[in-house]
């Protein structure tokens, strides 16, 4: 799991960053934030950006590259046994 506000779009800033491709399913304005829903090989992900710093709008169906630093992710047990 990674918090939605820790995910960035575009190429990774560092070679050690975690990178995951996906496809945008929707973008929604939520107050001063822009919530982007992305379908990935591991299931859906949410990305939250400040509205003023979201310089590009992403259309549904757009292929994107997401990245984050490894320290921002946490593995959770599924409870499936």
Secondary structure, 3 states (H helix, E strand, C coil): CECHHHCEECCCCCCCCEEEEEEEEEEEEECCEEEEEEEECCEEEEEEEEHHHCCCCCCCCCEEEEEECHHHECCCCCCCC
